[in-house]
Amino acid sequence: MTMKVEVYKFTSASERWLFTSAGCDQVYLGETYRAVPIGRDKIEMTENVHKSPLAISAPRDNDLVSCYCGVDRPESTVVLTIFEIDGGGIGSMIWKGRVASVNLTGSKAKVTLESIFTSIGRPGLRAVYQLSCRHALYKTSADGTKGCRLLPDSYVVNANVTDYDGQTLTVSGLGGYADGWFTAGYLVQAGIRYRMILSHIGDQIGIDRVLAHTGAIKIYPGCNHLMTDCKNKFDNLDNFGGFPWIPGQTPFEGLGSLGVSGRAL
């Protein structure tokens, strides 16, 4: 009887980590899975086994764990597919999900995953009645008819990180842009490192988390989601998603705030 073993395929948009819990390396569908100390909890037998969460245990110095604990965390969702294979190269998928968190305890790490089936799309909130624009900057609906509809490449600026100090970058190539032009925008380095821009003053850029690399970046201006930016900065007023003429006072503030006396009713 051929003994079956498990292989673990972690993948992101730009990286992959291939492991097996077997005693030696395994080859499956042309890919080599490296034998490492790794294991998983039992898959819970719930009313829907496909939606059960899963926990993976591994050493602290595991390649995947090290990525999550370092400066360059995976920029996109990391998906795990577990296959059960036999010595003849025949296998089947037994579980698939995405990494939700990585926690360290001493020399060990616990990787918590949620089933891929939990990501099935569900209806969310519809248009929100608010003063500011409800659209995500540069976001367009699937049919191309709704949303902000701005094309990021039309506004990209090629710049260069010359120095970094924690979450503050010194960037060359921003001359001519007013302070705050890039605030609430984002930058991309090497096509894989994404950072949100929290502040922009002169050649100083504040970002949401550390970027410990110098070199070329692409930087995209931000938007304050007010009608003024939509009109004056992006000339995109036709796609503004806010309601700037909502009354500033409501009946909940009392009749006096509306300039109406009780007797008038």
C-alpha positions as CSV (number, residue, x, y, z in Angstrom):
1,M,0.0,0.0,0.0
2,T,1.4,3.4,-1.0
3,M,1.7,5.9,1.8
4,K,0.2,9.3,1.1
5,V,1.8,12.5,2.2
6,E,0.7,16.1,2.2
7,V,2.2,19.1,0.4
8,Y,1.5,22.8,1.2
9,K,1.5,25.3,-1.7
10,F,1.5,28.9,-0.5
11,T,1.2,31.5,-3.3
12,S,0.8,35.3,-3.6
13,A,0.6,37.5,-6.7
14,S,4.4,37.4,-7.0
15,E,5.8,34.7,-4.7
16,R,5.4,31.1,-3.7
17,W,6.5,28.9,-0.9
18,L,6.4,25.1,-1.3
19,F,6.6,22.8,1.7
20,T,5.8,19.2,2.6
21,S,5.4,17.6,6.0
22,A,6.9,14.4,4.6
23,G,10.4,13.2,5.7
24,C,12.0,14.1,2.3
25,D,11.4,16.5,-0.5
26,Q,8.4,15.7,-2.8
27,V,7.8,16.5,-6.5
28,Y,4.2,17.1,-7.6
29,L,3.1,18.4,-11.0
30,G,6.6,19.4,-11.8
31,E,7.2,21.4,-8.6
32,T,9.5,20.5,-5.7
33,Y,8.1,20.8,-2.2
34,R,10.8,21.1,0.4
35,A,10.6,18.9,3.5
36,V,10.3,21.2,6.6
37,P,8.9,20.9,10.1
38,I,5.3,21.9,9.4
39,G,1.9,20.5,10.4
40,R,-1.7,21.4,10.6
41,D,-4.7,21.0,12.9
42,K,-7.4,18.6,12.0
43,I,-9.9,19.9,9.5
44,E,-13.1,20.5,11.5
45,M,-16.0,18.3,10.6
46,T,-18.7,21.0,10.6
47,E,-21.9,21.1,8.6
48,N,-19.8,22.5,5.8
49,V,-16.3,21.2,5.9
50,H,-15.2,23.4,3.0
51,K,-15.7,26.5,5.2
52,S,-13.8,25.3,8.2
53,P,-10.8,27.5,9.3
54,L,-7.4,25.9,9.7
55,A,-4.2,26.5,11.7
56,I,-0.7,25.6,10.5
57,S,2.2,25.3,12.8
58,A,5.8,25.9,11.7
59,P,9.1,27.1,13.2
60,R,9.7,30.8,13.7
61,D,12.4,30.8,11.0
62,N,10.2,29.2,8.3
63,D,10.6,31.2,5.0
64,L,6.9,32.2,4.9
65,V,6.8,33.1,8.6
66,S,10.0,35.2,8.2
67,C,8.3,37.2,5.4
68,Y,5.4,38.1,7.6
69,C,7.7,39.1,10.5
70,G,10.0,41.2,8.4
71,V,9.8,44.6,6.7
72,D,8.7,43.2,3.3
73,R,5.5,41.5,4.2
74,P,3.6,39.9,1.3
75,E,1.8,42.7,-0.5
76,S,-1.1,40.6,-1.8
77,T,-3.3,37.8,-0.3
78,V,-1.4,34.6,0.3
79,V,-3.4,31.5,-0.6
80,L,-2.6,28.0,0.7
81,T,-3.6,24.8,-1.2
82,I,-3.0,21.5,0.5
83,F,-2.7,18.4,-1.7
84,E,-2.5,14.8,-0.6
85,I,-0.3,12.8,-2.9
86,D,1.0,9.3,-3.2
87,G,4.3,7.8,-4.5
88,G,2.9,7.6,-8.1
89,G,2.5,11.4,-8.4
90,I,-1.3,11.2,-8.1
91,G,-2.8,13.7,-5.8
92,S,-6.0,15.5,-4.8
93,M,-6.7,18.9,-3.2
94,I,-8.0,18.5,0.4
95,W,-8.2,22.2,1.5
96,K,-7.7,25.7,0.2
97,G,-7.8,29.0,2.0
98,R,-6.0,32.3,2.6
99,V,-3.6,33.5,5.4
100,A,-5.5,35.6,8.0
101,S,-2.8,36.0,10.6
102,V,0.6,34.9,11.7
103,N,1.4,34.8,15.5
104,L,4.7,33.9,17.2
105,T,5.1,32.1,20.5
106,G,8.8,31.5,21.4
107,S,10.4,29.5,18.6
108,K,7.1,28.5,17.0
109,A,4.6,30.2,14.7
110,K,0.9,29.7,14.2
111,V,-0.5,30.6,10.8
112,T,-4.2,31.0,10.9
113,L,-6.1,30.6,7.6
114,E,-9.7,31.0,6.6
115,S,-11.4,28.9,3.9
116,I,-11.3,30.3,0.4
117,F,-15.1,29.8,0.3
118,T,-15.6,32.6,2.9
119,S,-14.4,35.1,0.1
120,I,-17.4,34.4,-2.1
121,G,-18.9,37.8,-2.9
122,R,-22.0,39.0,-1.1
123,P,-24.0,42.1,-1.6
124,G,-22.7,45.0,0.4
125,L,-23.8,48.5,1.2
126,R,-25.2,50.4,-1.8
127,A,-24.5,54.0,-2.5
128,V,-24.1,56.0,0.7
129,Y,-25.7,59.4,1.1
130,Q,-22.8,61.5,2.4
131,L,-21.1,64.8,1.8
132,S,-17.8,63.4,0.6
133,C,-17.2,61.1,-2.4
134,R,-18.0,57.5,-1.7
135,H,-15.8,56.2,-4.5
136,A,-12.3,54.7,-4.0
137,L,-9.8,56.8,-5.9
138,Y,-8.9,55.3,-9.3
139,K,-11.5,52.6,-8.8
140,T,-13.9,51.6,-11.7
141,S,-16.8,49.2,-11.6
142,A,-16.5,45.9,-13.5
143,D,-18.6,47.2,-16.4
144,G,-16.6,50.5,-16.6
145,T,-19.6,52.7,-16.1
146,K,-19.4,53.6,-12.4
147,G,-16.9,54.7,-9.7
148,C,-14.1,57.2,-9.8
149,R,-13.1,56.0,-13.3
150,L,-9.7,57.8,-13.2
151,L,-6.8,56.0,-14.8
152,P,-3.8,55.8,-12.4
153,D,-1.3,55.8,-15.3
154,S,-2.6,59.2,-16.4
155,Y,-1.4,60.7,-13.1
156,V,1.7,58.6,-12.2
157,V,4.9,60.4,-11.3
158,N,8.3,58.6,-11.6
159,A,10.4,59.5,-8.6
160,N,13.3,58.1,-6.6
161,V,13.7,57.2,-2.9
162,T,17.1,58.6,-1.8
163,D,16.8,57.9,1.9
164,Y,14.5,56.5,4.5
165,D,14.0,56.8,8.2
166,G,11.3,54.6,9.7
167,Q,8.1,55.6,7.9
168,T,9.5,58.8,6.4
169,L,11.0,58.8,2.9
170,T,13.2,61.4,1.2
171,V,12.1,61.4,-2.4
172,S,13.6,63.2,-5.4
173,G,11.6,64.1,-8.5
174,L,8.7,65.8,-6.7
175,G,9.7,69.4,-7.5
176,G,6.8,71.5,-8.8
177,Y,4.1,69.6,-6.8
178,A,2.5,71.5,-3.9
179,D,2.7,70.2,-0.4
180,G,-0.1,67.6,0.1
181,W,-0.4,66.8,-3.6
182,F,0.4,63.1,-2.9
183,T,-1.3,62.8,0.6
184,A,-3.8,59.9,0.6
185,G,-2.3,58.6,-2.6
186,Y,0.1,55.6,-2.8
187,L,3.5,54.5,-4.2
188,V,4.7,51.3,-5.8
189,Q,8.3,50.1,-5.8
190,A,9.6,47.3,-8.0
191,G,6.0,46.5,-8.9
192,I,5.6,44.5,-5.6
193,R,5.9,47.0,-2.7
194,Y,2.8,49.1,-2.1
195,R,2.5,51.9,0.5
196,M,-0.2,54.4,1.3
197,I,1.0,58.0,1.6
198,L,-0.1,59.6,4.8
199,S,1.7,63.0,4.3
200,H,3.6,64.9,1.7
201,I,5.7,68.0,2.5
202,G,8.4,69.0,0.0
203,D,10.6,66.0,-0.6
204,Q,9.4,64.2,2.5
205,I,6.8,61.4,2.2
206,G,5.2,59.8,5.2
207,I,3.9,56.3,4.6
208,D,1.7,53.8,6.5
209,R,4.5,51.3,7.1
210,V,8.3,51.0,6.7
211,L,9.8,50.8,3.3
212,A,13.5,49.9,3.9
213,H,14.6,50.3,0.3
214,T,15.9,53.1,-1.8
215,G,15.5,53.3,-5.6
216,A,12.9,54.1,-8.2
217,I,9.2,54.3,-7.4
218,K,6.0,55.2,-9.1
219,I,3.9,57.7,-7.0
220,Y,0.2,58.5,-7.5
221,P,-1.5,61.7,-6.1
222,G,-4.2,61.4,-3.5
223,C,-7.7,62.9,-3.1
224,N,-9.5,64.3,-0.1
225,H,-12.8,63.1,-1.6
226,L,-14.3,66.6,-1.6
227,M,-15.8,68.2,-4.6
228,T,-13.0,70.8,-4.8
229,D,-10.3,68.1,-5.4
230,C,-12.5,66.2,-7.8
231,K,-13.1,69.4,-9.9
232,N,-9.8,71.3,-9.6
233,K,-7.2,68.6,-9.2
234,F,-8.6,65.8,-11.4
235,D,-11.2,67.5,-13.6
236,N,-13.5,64.6,-12.8
237,L,-16.6,66.3,-11.4
238,D,-19.0,64.2,-13.6
239,N,-18.0,61.1,-11.5
240,F,-18.1,62.8,-8.1
241,G,-19.9,60.4,-5.7
242,G,-20.9,62.8,-2.9
243,F,-23.8,64.9,-2.0
244,P,-22.3,68.3,-1.1
245,W,-25.7,70.1,-0.7
246,I,-27.0,67.9,2.1
247,P,-28.4,70.3,4.8
248,G,-25.9,71.0,7.5
249,Q,-28.7,70.7,10.2
250,T,-31.2,68.1,10.9
251,P,-34.5,67.7,12.9
252,F,-32.5,65.7,15.4
253,E,-30.8,68.9,16.4
254,G,-34.1,70.4,17.4
255,L,-36.5,72.7,15.7
256,G,-34.7,75.8,16.9
257,S,-31.6,74.9,14.9
258,L,-33.7,74.9,11.8
259,G,-35.1,78.4,12.5
260,V,-38.6,77.0,13.0
261,S,-40.8,77.6,16.0
262,G,-43.0,74.9,17.5
263,R,-46.1,76.9,16.8
264,A,-45.3,77.0,13.1
265,L,-46.1,73.3,13.0
